[in-house]
Amino acid sequence: MDEEMLRYLAAKTGLGLNYIAKEERISFLLSQLWEIFGEKAILKGGTALNRVYLAKIGAARFSEDIDIDYFNGDVGRAAEEIKKGMKLVEEFDVKGPRVLHRTFRFDCYYRNPLGNRDRVKVEFYLSRPPYVEARIELVKSPFVSEYPTMFRVYSFEDLLAKKLAALYNRTEGKDIYDSFHALNMEFDKKRLENALKLTLEFYHIEDGDFLRSLVEKLDYAKKNARYIGNSTNHFIPKSLRPNWEEMIESLKLRIEELGRVLSL
């Protein structure tokens, strides 16, 4: 992508120049990871939720990391496959892995059209949490057209369950934004119920009333709505930046509705 196109897309979306440049590099890197690892790698997190699902309703935000579950039955073999595979990545200066428990983190450095050195963080989790479904989907950026790719991705209900668990654990603005828009999409309530049960058990969230606790955490977050907005708005296209107090209040109502129909 040349600098002129970069500036055009940044002006069009209201996202920063470095973010648009990184968006294109993420797409390029994902296309390589699919070729290298294929179906053994399952994309998850904000990048999966936004590029595959929220993009369908025009609500996608910028997500800057690549998070992958990777497990083929043997941790040692999986670790070797990941290290060997990441050496095949082209046009990035790949550093790593940094190993923490069963997580392998790689920093993939590049220089963008503005001449700035930046990186894409890729984390492989050498575990396979239980899930309802994972399938091959088209993964493409909602902001740049280059490098669409196929990738194995968790189902919408699985990703929503993981996002609600993240919201419970950290209550960041990105989790609030993603959860709000995801809960406004159509989904299978029974599948979400199953996915939530699997997710809460896997992450050892032993809360007797998970959804009620989520509402309480959002009450606290609402008091910090200005800070949440200031720390999150730059990830969101200008036309989609919300009134954070209103979004948090609406999300509370949606979660309360879920509490009346799900049996956790």
Secondary structure, DSSP 8 states (H G I E B T S, - for coil): --HHHHHHHHHHH---HHHHHHHHHHHHHHHHHHHHHGGGEEEEHHHHIIIIIGGGGT------EEEEEE--S-HHHHHHHHHHHHTT--SSEEEEEEEETTEEEEEEEEE-TTS-EEEEEEEEES-----S-EEEEEE--SS--S--EEEEEE-HHHHHHHHHHHHHHH--HHHHHHHHHHHTS---HHHHHHHHHHHHHHTT---TTHHHHHHHHHHHHHHTHHHHHHHHGGGS-GGG---HHHHHHHHHHHHHHHHHH---
